[in-house]
């Protein structure tokens, strides 16, 4: 499990490998093999695209595809979970004290005038 803390809070993002019932080395090997296949396919697509469009456009498309594939791959393969404790001690807001039973300033002034 990989845990990345969220700054200024006690929350964190936890990442887990897929297939929790399998041995750890098989899960790591499966994730690495899937990532390698995706990189090879993106490289093949880039090489093929360079012949059809200008190099800058091909590089831009490759960057956008890589970002999209990386986001989808991390979402599906790493099973991200946002973890937040039941009570967050980093919270700076406090509830103001109740004023039940204490007369307000206007009431006090009215009493004095009578």
N, C-alpha and C positions, 0 to 999 in steps of 0.2 A: 504494500500500500504506500502510495505517495501522498503526503499531506502538504498543501500550500496554504499558509495562513493569510487571511485577509487583513490588510493594514488597518490599524486603529480600532479593531474589534477583536473579540475572542472567537470569531468564526473562522472556518477554514474550508477549503475544497479538498476532498479526498478522492483519489483515483485508485481504482482496483483493476486488476487484470480480468479478462473474461474467463468463463468456464471455471468457477471456483472449485468444482469437484475434481478437476484434473491436477496432476502434479505440476509444481511451479515451473520446472524447466520446459515442460511441454507448452505451457501457456505462453512463456516468454518466447519460445521458438516460433509459435504460431503467430504472435503479434509481429515479430521481426520479419517473418516470411511474408506476411500480408503487406507490411510496409515496403518491403523490397519489391514485390510485384507491382504495387502502386507507383513507385518511383520509376521502375522500368517502363511501365505503360505511359507515364507522363513524359519520359524522355523520348520514347518512340514517337509519340504524338508531336512533340516539339520539333524533332528532326524532320518529320514529314511536313509540318506546317511551315517551316523556314523556306521551303521551296515555293510555297503558294503566296505568302504575304511577306512584307518587309520584316527585317530582323527585329526592329523595335516593337512592332505590333506582335510578333510571335513571342517576344520576351514578356511583354505585358500580359498576353493571354496565358502564358505559362505560369506567371506569378499569380494571377487570379485563380487559375485552376489548382495550383499547389495550395493556396490558402483555403480554397473550398474543400479540397480533398483532405487536407490536414484537419480542418474543423470537423468534418464528418467522421473521419477516422478516430479522432480523439473522443468524440461523443459516443461512438458505438463501441470502440475497443477498450477505452479506459473507464467507462461507467462512472462519470464524474458525479459526486454527491456534495451538496452544500450542507455543511454541518454547523449548527448554531446551538450553543447551550441554552437551556431553558431560561436562564436569567443572564443577561449580558452585563457584566460589571463595568464595561467601558462606556455605557450609556451615561450621558451627563445630565439628562433631564430628570427632575424630581417633581413629584406631585406637591403642589402647595398645601400647607396645612389647612384643615377645615376650619371655617369660622362659625360653626354652628354654636349658638349660645352667646356669642359676643355681639353686643349691639354695634351697629355701624355709626359713623360720625354724625350722620343726619339725625338718627334717633337720639343720640346724646344731646345734640343741640336743641332738639324739640323739647326734651325733658327739662333742660335748663331754662328755656324761655317761659315755661308754664309756671 
